[in-house]
Amino acid sequence: MLCTLVILGVVLLLLVALFVKYMSAHHQVFKKLGIDHPQPRWIVGNFDLAMKHGMFEVQKVFYNKYKEKKVYGWFDARRPVIVVKDLDMFKDILIKNFNHFVDHYSFLDFEPPFHDNLLSLRGDHWKRVRSIISPTFSSGRIKRMASHVEKNAKILLENLQHLQETGEDVELREISSCFTLDVIASTGFGLDINTLKDPKNKFAVEANKVMNGNRIVFFVVWFLPALSGILAKLGFHMLPKKPMEYLVQVIDQIIEERKHDDKKNKVNDFIDLVMNAETEAGQASGKDLTRSEIHSQAIIFLFAGFDTIATALSFTLFHLAMHPECCEKVQSEVDAKCGKDIPDYDKVQTLTYLDMCINESNRLTPPGIFINRQCVEDIDIQGVHFPKDMAVIIPTYAIQTDPKIFPEPEKFDPERFSSENKVNRHPMAFLPFGQGPRNCIGMRLALLELKIALAMILQKLTPIPCSKTVYPAKLSKIQTRAMDGLWVKFQNRKIAN
């Protein structure tokens, strides 16, 4: 009996020792590379610092702490990350030496039907899928999607006009999220769901379950990536299984209906265009998209287009409500360029000051606060060694709030993005959609949604502060969300229309 207990004790100690070694295996990597870094904690790495300061402020804290350095080290849980601060080095990584940094780094190993999504794909697989679907996001094809955006923007405007007439306060994030999901359903899947009227429609409910995910599993896998496969086999998934199955069923049903549509009606949504791109690319190269790849791209279209655009739309309206002089200038531009006509694809391309306001909102309250890459082959850049498999982060929020680059960074000032001011600033100082061959493929569609929605609203209404308004907004520690909401009222524009 005693012998058995001793053996069990030794085995337990060995397991603990192996676990400790596994969790701290990378803690000496930056010392070997000669890179300064905050001291990591066991298991969590530097996560405690991120929670102490918040994801936004922690960037600024260490960006300033290592202000004389081009890079510094960071531990994302147990994973070492080189944080790059030098603007010229951004260009080296994202453009000049792109082949060394072609992949995104990720600790997540997604299961089907999401494992082939463009954001997670690596190497040649990513190149093949990107080359097939890139034509889907060309200017010409985005223009074909504009009618879907206009239709849903009109529904959004009608809802806001009703709230204006009843004198109700409006929480911008909530209503922007409904609009964004409606646009995704329409431009992505050809579905008219009207979440503003029916927030409990089946597509909205299941899509939100998928996007919210299983946060407990997510954090376990973040800290212990090796458990990902084991948890999945035990039935614990990062993305809930039944809602994912529902989305796949919707996608498959749409595809089959269109394949057997004798009239060959063109819907001009994402699935329609991906099906066309698949056929065209397959004829040219003999390599069609697989059905799994189509599932993955349709679902990432939902993920990538929802939170980012809802954030950008709600915060742009909020900033304009707090800065009436900027709002009036946008409205004057919309009146001059659009009159009483619908702000369609061609007209919104001429709204330069509106574009400046969107950029300034994204600088101050960005939907995404960093760009990440993974080094796929050893390389030295400006005296810094990037070993193979090293994760890399570009801290865009810290750059965008650096007073040396953007004076008075806490001030909302759209003039920063005038053509005269942009030419005097480093081209890598503002990267809302990334840069290089792996930039955001949906950039044109995202901007179209924002411009049409904002122009249509500001044609008729003016956002103003209300009794619930908290400005500046206090942001969540982990994402670009206002802790107290983004509350405004709307006034009718009697003079303009």
C-alpha positions in Angstrom: 0.0 0.0 0.0 2.8 2.4 1.0 4.7 1.5 -2.2 1.6 2.3 -4.3 1.2 5.7 -2.6 4.8 6.5 -3.2 4.6 5.6 -6.9 1.4 7.7 -7.3 3.1 10.6 -5.5 6.1 10.4 -7.8 3.9 10.2 -10.9 1.9 13.2 -9.6 5.0 15.2 -9.0 6.3 14.3 -12.5 3.0 15.4 -14.1 3.1 18.7 -12.2 6.7 19.2 -13.2 5.9 18.5 -16.8 2.9 20.9 -16.7 5.0 23.6 -15.1 7.7 23.1 -17.8 5.0 23.2 -20.5 3.4 26.4 -19.2 6.8 28.2 -18.8 8.7 26.7 -21.7 8.9 30.0 -23.6 9.6 32.4 -20.8 13.3 32.7 -21.7 12.8 33.3 -25.4 13.0 37.2 -25.3 16.1 37.0 -23.2 17.7 35.0 -25.9 16.5 37.5 -28.6 17.6 40.5 -26.5 14.1 41.9 -26.4 12.8 43.8 -23.4 9.4 42.6 -22.0 7.2 42.7 -18.9 7.7 39.7 -16.6 5.2 37.0 -17.4 3.2 35.1 -14.8 2.8 31.4 -14.8 -0.2 30.2 -17.0 -1.6 33.7 -17.7 1.5 35.3 -19.2 0.8 39.0 -19.2 -3.0 38.6 -19.2 -3.1 40.0 -15.7 -1.6 43.3 -17.0 -4.2 43.4 -19.8 -7.0 43.0 -17.2 -5.5 45.5 -14.8 -5.2 48.3 -17.4 -7.8 47.1 -20.0 -6.9 46.0 -23.6 -6.8 49.7 -24.8 -4.7 51.3 -22.0 -2.3 48.3 -21.7 -1.1 49.0 -25.3 -0.4 52.6 -24.5 1.3 51.8 -21.1 3.9 49.5 -22.7 4.2 51.4 -25.9 5.3 54.3 -23.8 7.4 52.3 -21.4 9.5 51.0 -24.2 9.3 54.2 -26.2 13.0 54.0 -27.2 12.6 50.5 -28.6 11.4 49.4 -32.0 9.9 46.2 -30.5 9.1 44.7 -27.1 8.0 41.3 -25.9 4.6 40.2 -24.6 3.1 36.9 -23.5 -0.4 36.1 -24.8 -1.1 33.4 -22.1 1.9 31.1 -22.7 2.6 32.3 -26.2 5.4 34.8 -26.8 4.6 37.7 -29.1 6.9 40.4 -30.5 5.0 43.7 -30.4 6.3 46.0 -33.2 6.2 49.8 -32.7 8.3 51.1 -35.6 6.2 52.4 -38.5 8.8 51.5 -41.1 8.9 48.0 -39.7 5.2 47.7 -40.3 5.8 48.1 -44.0 8.6 45.5 -43.8 6.2 43.0 -42.2 2.9 43.7 -44.0 4.2 44.4 -47.5 7.9 44.1 -48.3 8.5 40.8 -46.5 4.9 39.6 -46.6 6.0 36.0 -47.6 7.7 35.7 -44.2 4.5 36.9 -42.4 1.7 35.5 -44.6 -0.3 33.9 -41.8 -2.3 35.2 -38.9 -1.3 33.7 -35.6 -4.0 31.9 -33.7 -4.3 29.7 -30.7 -7.7 28.5 -31.9 -8.1 25.4 -33.9 -11.7 25.7 -35.3 -13.7 22.7 -36.2 -15.8 22.2 -39.4 -17.7 24.1 -40.7 -15.6 27.0 -39.7 -12.0 25.7 -40.0 -11.6 26.8 -43.6 -12.4 30.5 -43.0 -10.2 33.0 -44.8 -9.1 34.6 -41.5 -7.7 31.4 -40.2 -6.3 29.8 -43.3 -2.6 29.6 -43.8 0.0 29.5 -46.6 -1.0 28.2 -50.0 -4.5 27.2 -48.8 -5.1 30.9 -47.9 -3.7 32.1 -51.2 -5.9 29.8 -53.2 -9.1 30.7 -51.4 -8.3 34.4 -51.4 -7.6 34.4 -55.1 -11.0 32.7 -55.8 -13.1 35.0 -53.7 -11.2 38.3 -54.2 -13.3 39.1 -57.3 -16.4 38.9 -55.1 -15.3 42.1 -53.4 -14.4 44.1 -56.5 -15.8 47.5 -56.9 -18.2 46.3 -59.6 -19.6 43.5 -57.6 -19.9 45.6 -54.4 -21.9 48.1 -56.4 -24.4 45.3 -57.2 -24.8 44.7 -53.4 -25.6 48.4 -52.8 -29.4 47.9 -53.3 -29.4 45.5 -50.3 -27.7 48.1 -48.2 -30.0 50.9 -49.3 -33.1 48.9 -48.5 -32.0 48.1 -45.0 -30.7 51.6 -44.3 -34.1 52.9 -45.3 -35.7 50.6 -42.7 -33.2 51.8 -40.1 -34.0 55.4 -40.9 -37.8 54.7 -40.6 -37.2 53.2 -37.1 -35.1 56.2 -36.0 -37.8 58.6 -37.3 -40.4 56.8 -35.3 -38.2 57.0 -32.2 -37.7 60.7 -32.9 -41.4 61.3 -33.2 -42.1 59.6 -29.9 -39.2 61.4 -28.2 -37.5 58.3 -27.1 -33.8 58.0 -26.3 -31.8 55.7 -28.6 -29.0 53.3 -27.7 -26.9 53.4 -30.8 -25.0 50.2 -30.4 -28.2 48.1 -30.1 -29.9 49.6 -33.1 -26.7 49.6 -35.2 -26.3 45.9 -34.4 -29.8 45.1 -35.7 -29.1 47.1 -38.9 -25.8 45.4 -39.4 -27.2 41.9 -39.0 -30.0 42.7 -41.4 -27.4 43.9 -44.0 -25.4 40.7 -43.5 -28.5 38.5 -43.9 -29.4 40.4 -47.1 -25.9 40.9 -48.7 -24.6 37.6 -47.5 -27.6 35.2 -47.8 -30.3 37.0 -49.7 -32.6 37.0 -46.6 -34.9 39.7 -45.5 -35.1 39.3 -41.7 -35.9 42.9 -40.4 -34.3 42.4 -37.0 -35.3 45.9 -36.1 -39.0 44.9 -36.3 -38.6 41.2 -35.3 -35.4 40.8 -33.1 -36.3 37.2 -32.3 -36.4 36.0 -35.9 -34.7 32.6 -36.3 -31.7 33.7 -38.2 -30.9 36.6 -35.8 -31.3 34.3 -32.7 -29.0 31.5 -34.1 -26.5 33.9 -35.6 -26.1 35.7 -32.3 -25.6 32.4 -30.5 -22.7 31.6 -32.9 -21.1 35.0 -32.6 -21.3 35.0 -28.8 -19.7 31.5 -28.7 -18.9 29.6 -25.6 -16.7 32.0 -23.6 -15.7 29.4 -21.0 -14.3 27.0 -23.6 -12.7 30.0 -25.4 -10.7 31.0 -22.3 -9.7 27.5 -21.4 -8.4 27.0 -25.0 -6.7 30.4 -24.8 -4.6 29.4 -21.8 -4.3 25.7 -22.7 -4.5 25.3 -26.5 -3.6 21.6 -26.3 -7.0 20.9 -24.8 -8.9 22.2 -27.9 -9.3 18.8 -29.5 -10.0 17.0 -26.2 -12.8 19.4 -25.3 -14.3 19.1 -28.8 -14.4 15.3 -28.5 -16.1 15.7 -25.1 -18.8 17.9 -26.7 -17.5 21.3 -25.5 -17.2 23.6 -28.6 -16.0 27.2 -28.9 -18.8 27.8 -31.3 -22.2 26.2 -30.3 -22.9 23.1 -32.5 -26.7 23.4 -33.1 -26.6 27.1 -34.2 -23.7 26.3 -36.5 -25.6 23.4 -38.0 -28.5 25.8 -38.6 -26.4 28.2 -40.5 -24.9 25.4 -42.6 -28.4 24.2 -43.4 -29.4 27.7 -44.5 -26.4 28.0 -46.7 -26.9 24.6 -48.3 -30.5 25.3 -48.9 -29.8 28.6 -50.6 -27.1 27.0 -52.8 -29.3 24.1 -53.9 -32.2 26.4 -54.6 -30.1 28.6 -56.8 -28.4 25.6 -58.6 -31.9 24.4 -59.6 -33.3 27.9 -60.4 -34.3 27.6 -64.1 -34.7 31.3 -64.4 -31.1 31.9 -63.1 -32.2 35.0 -61.2 -29.3 37.0 -60.0 -29.6 37.9 -56.3 -26.2 39.6 -56.1 -25.5 38.6 -52.5 -22.3 37.1 -51.2 -23.3 33.4 -51.7 -24.4 34.2 -55.3 -21.1 35.9 -56.0 -19.0 33.2 -54.3 -20.8 30.5 -56.3 -20.0 32.5 -59.5 -16.4 33.0 -58.4 -16.1 29.3 -57.6 -17.3 28.4 -61.1 -15.1 30.9 -62.9 -12.0 30.0 -60.8 -12.7 26.3 -61.2 -12.8 26.6 -65.0 -9.6 28.6 -65.0 -7.6 26.4 -62.5 -9.5 23.2 -62.0 -9.6 24.0 -58.3 -13.2 24.8 -57.2 -14.1 25.9 -53.7 -15.2 22.9 -51.6 -18.6 23.0 -50.0 -16.8 23.2 -46.6 -14.8 26.3 -47.8 -18.1 27.9 -48.9 -19.6 27.3 -45.5 -16.6 28.8 -43.8 -16.5 31.9 -46.0 -20.2 32.6 -45.5 -19.9 32.2 -41.7 -16.8 34.4 -41.5 -18.7 37.0 -43.6 -21.2 37.0 -40.7 -18.5 37.3 -38.0 -16.3 39.8 -39.8 -19.1 42.1 -40.9 -21.2 42.2 -37.7 -19.3 43.6 -34.7 -16.8 45.8 -36.7 -19.5 47.7 -38.7 -21.9 48.0 -35.8 -19.1 49.5 -33.7 -18.0 51.9 -36.4 -21.6 53.0 -37.2 -22.6 53.5 -33.6 -19.5 55.4 -32.5 -19.5 57.6 -35.6 -23.0 58.7 -34.9 -22.1 59.2 -31.3 -19.1 61.4 -32.0 -21.2 63.5 -34.4 -23.9 63.9 -31.8 -21.2 65.2 -29.4 -19.7 67.5 -32.1 -22.5 69.4 -33.8 -20.2 71.5 -35.9 -18.9 68.3 -37.5 -22.4 66.9 -37.9 -23.6 70.1 -39.6 -20.6 70.0 -42.0 -21.5 66.4 -42.9 -25.1 67.3 -43.4 -24.2 70.2 -45.7 -22.0 67.9 -47.7 -24.8 65.3 -48.0 -27.3 68.0 -49.0 -24.9 69.4 -51.7 -24.0 66.0 -53.2 -27.2 64.0 -52.7 -30.0 66.6 -52.4 -33.2 64.7 -51.6 -32.1 61.6 -53.6 -31.2 58.3 -52.0 -27.4 58.3 -51.2 -26.6 55.4 -53.6 -23.2 53.8 -54.4 -22.0 56.5 -56.7 -23.1 59.5 -54.6 -21.5 58.3 -51.3 -18.2 58.0 -53.0 -18.1 61.8 -53.3 -18.7 62.4 -49.5 -15.1 63.2 -48.5 -15.9 64.9 -45.2 -18.1 62.0 -44.1 -15.2 59.7 -45.0 -13.0 61.8 -42.8 -15.4 61.5 -39.9 -15.6 57.7 -40.2 -11.8 57.6 -40.2 -11.5 59.8 -37.1 -14.1 57.7 -35.3 -12.2 54.6 -36.2 -9.0 56.2 -35.0 -10.4 57.2 -31.6 -12.7 54.2 -31.0 -11.4 51.5 -33.4 -13.4 48.2 -33.9 -10.1 46.4 -33.9 -7.1 47.5 -31.8 -4.2 45.5 -33.3 -3.0 43.6 -36.4 -1.5 40.2 -35.9 0.8 38.0 -38.0 2.9 34.9 -37.6 6.5 34.6 -38.9 6.7 31.5 -41.1 10.4 31.6 -41.8 13.4 33.1 -39.8 14.2 36.7 -40.8 16.1 39.7 -39.5 14.5 43.1 -39.9 16.3 46.3 -38.8 18.4 44.4 -36.4 15.6 42.4 -34.8 15.5 38.6 -35.3 12.0 37.1 -35.9 12.3 33.3 -35.5 10.0 30.9 -37.3 6.5 30.5 -35.7 6.9 33.8 -33.7 3.7 35.7 -33.2 3.7 39.4 -34.1 1.4 42.2 -33.1 1.1 45.7 -34.5 -0.5 47.8 -31.7 -2.6 50.1 -33.9 -4.5 51.7 -31.0 -1.3 52.9 -29.3 -0.1 54.3 -32.7 -3.4 56.0 -33.3 -3.3 57.7 -29.9 0.4 58.7 -30.0 0.5 62.5 -29.6 3.6 62.6 -31.7 1.7 61.2 -34.6 -1.8 62.5 -33.8 -1.6 65.7 -31.7 -4.2 66.0 -29.0 -5.1 62.4 -29.6 -8.2 62.4 -27.4 -9.8 65.1 -29.4 -12.3 64.2 -32.2 -10.9 66.1 -35.2 -11.9 64.8 -38.7 -9.5 67.3 -40.3 -6.6 65.0 -39.4 -7.8 63.0 -42.5 -8.0 65.8 -44.9 -5.8 65.3 -48.0 -3.5 68.1 -46.9 -2.9 66.5 -43.4 -2.7 62.9 -44.6 0.2 63.7 -46.9 2.4 64.8 -44.0 1.8 61.7 -42.0 3.5 58.3 -42.2 1.3 56.1 -44.5 1.5 53.2 -41.9 0.2 55.4 -39.0 -3.5 54.5 -39.6 -4.4 51.0 -40.7 -8.1 50.5 -40.0 -8.3 47.6 -42.6 -4.8 46.3 -42.3 -2.3 46.6 -45.2 -0.7 44.5 -47.8 -1.9 41.3 -49.5 -3.7 40.2 -46.3 -5.6 43.4 -45.7 -9.4 43.2 -45.0 -11.0 41.8 -48.1 -14.4 43.3 -47.2 -13.1 46.9 -46.8 -15.2 48.3 -49.8 -18.4 46.7 -48.6 -17.9 47.9 -45.0 -17.3 51.5 -46.1 -20.3 51.3 -48.4 -22.6 50.2 -45.5 -21.3 52.9 -43.2 -21.6 55.7 -45.8 -25.0 54.8 -47.1 -26.4 54.4 -43.5 -24.9 57.6 -42.2 -25.8 59.7 -45.2 -29.4 58.5 -45.2 -29.8 59.1 -41.5 -28.2 62.6 -41.6 -30.3 63.6 -44.6 -33.3 63.5 -42.4 -32.2 63.5 -38.7 -29.6 65.1 -36.4 -28.2 63.1 -33.4 -27.9 65.1 -30.2 -27.0 64.3 -26.5 -29.8 63.2 -24.2 -30.1 62.8 -20.4 -28.5 59.3 -20.6 -25.5 60.4 -22.6 -22.1 59.7 -21.0 -19.2 61.4 -22.9 -16.5 60.5 -23.3 -17.7 56.9 -23.4 -16.1 54.6 -20.8 -14.9 51.6 -22.8 -15.0 47.9 -21.7 -11.6 46.5 -20.8 -11.8 43.8 -23.5 -13.6 45.3 -26.5 -14.8 48.6 -28.1 -18.1 48.7 -26.2 -19.4 51.6 -24.1 -20.0 50.5 -20.5 -22.9 52.9 -20.1 -24.2 52.6 -23.7 -24.2 55.1 -26.5 -27.3 57.1 -25.8 -28.6 60.0 -27.9 -31.8 61.5 -29.2 -32.6 62.5 -32.7 -34.1 65.7 -34.0 -35.9 66.1 -37.3 -34.2 68.2 -40.0 -37.0 70.4 -41.1 -34.8 72.9 -43.0 -33.0 70.4 -45.3 -36.1 68.4 -46.3 
